[in-house]
């Protein structure tokens, strides 16, 4: 199993309102392998800035595993949520959590985050315009 990539921006302060983790799980393209992940990160950072959120971590997973709890990066997102290290997860769109064919897994994770006081917001413009939730 591959290890997630994590970039920690600032962990010196205790998480509070407006503390976010940016989660990226994007397919690698043939010609430009990092384009989708780079766009997801740029979009997520712009979303955070526009909504007054402070990103403390960027967590990435390789694309391909349908069940989020089988991804090392998503398990890290869950661990951070469980400890109260953030109050928001930013992802590009719902399929980042689980593809449409496995929407029940996405709903399970959304409920789990909510049960732990964490919001899931989407940074893709058409979803973000509607509140991104």
FENKAWO-V805061 format. One line per field, one symbol per residue. phi: phi as a letter, one per 30 degrees, with the letter a starting at -180 (. if undefined). burial: I if it has 16 or more other C-alpha atoms within 10 Angstrom, else O. A space follows every 50 residues. Layout:
phi->???
burial->???
This chain:
phi->.dcdcbccdacdcdebeicbcccbbbdddddbeceddddddddddddedd ciccdcbccbbddkdddedccdddddeddddddidacbccbdaedddade dbeddddedddddedcicccbccdeddddcjic
burial->OOOIOOOOOOOOOOIOOOIIIIIIIIIOOOOOOOOIIOOIIOIIIOIIOO OOIIIIIIIIIIOOOIIIIOIIIIOIIIOIIIOIIIIIIIIIIIIIIIIO OOOOIIOOIIOOIOOOOIIIIIIIOOOOOOOIO
